[in-house]
Amino acid sequence: MTKRLLLFATLLGLGAGAAHAAYPERPITLIVPFAAGGPTDVVARIVGDHMSRTLGQQVVVENVTGAGGTTGTTRAAQASPDGYTIMMGHMGTHGAAPAVYPNLKYDPVKDFVPIGLAAGTPILIVARKNFPPKDLKEFITYAKANSEKLNEAHAGVGSVSFTTCSLLNSILDIKPTRVPYQGTGPALNDLVGGQVDYMCDQIVNLTPQIQAGSIKAYAIATEKRSPALPDLPTTKEGGLPEFQVSAWNALFAPKGTPKEVVTKLNGALVKALDDETTRKRLLDLGAEIADRAGRSPEALQKLVTSEIARWNKVLRAQTAAK
Ligand code: MLT
């Protein structure tokens, strides 16, 4: 390299470094690939609210819905990698989607830089308030006897609700009518209204409605009960130990986002999850908060890789069994 070129490159490098040091200088768009009011949106708004204060710039949620979360995720993957567009992904968009969409327009590993895990979100089996079964055992018997009459709500092929209820339906060997929504926010409205019978959904969307008695909850699909809903039995206690599944929400940036920017965003996320008020808002809804090590970009990268492998196995095994 000539001296002049070297000088030019150094100046460019300095310029870029200075730009990152000043980051963020304007609001950050946080893409939520599902409808407003649903679990991804709720986690994004709670965490984004505190991150805005740390970063000194608004984190503005933009709901970009469609195709089980893959429309918004594709938009995020293709956004300019400057730290001004990030997304709240989850177990569906960054874990299960590759197994159900052979022509997916993004690679959850290669097209994104992980920022950090925002929340663990256990899965519940819930139904409309006047759905006849009283408990999980009765739900199993009723669902098997009425399989084709049932309507199950989900947030689109590849979403958490779709993939987890695919697993449940295959364990029970039932074939309900599967009704897609732009997110489980609107799906929950119809469950409350009695237009659909049941769904599998993330706890953060459900806790207030269960506490208010406007929907029925049969079980939580985790090893232990949730402190947010201590009376709700686990699937193991309720007689369906095979149905063990949990989801998560995490922040991602498009591939190529500078490391300093990712470090700043991760720092703001970690701080939000250490904040007492933010923690309480998440914990009251039943979310699980990872320890410091579990919030690192490296931990999220590992989680995404293992989830892709896990869901690939689960969903392909179901297709093969059909
Ligand atoms: C949502 O925010 O609507 C959900 O995360 C949808 C889902 O994946 O089931």
Boltz pocket constraint, residues with backbone or C-beta under 6 A from the ligand:
constraints:
  - pocket:
      binder: B
      contacts: [[A, 34], [A, 35], [A, 38], [A, 39], [A, 40], [A, 41], [A, 68], [A, 69], [A, 90], [A, 92], [A, 154], [A, 155], [A, 158], [A, 159], [A, 160], [A, 161], [A, 162], [A, 182], [A, 183], [A, 184], [A, 185], [A, 200], [A, 201], [A, 202]]
      max_distance: 6.0
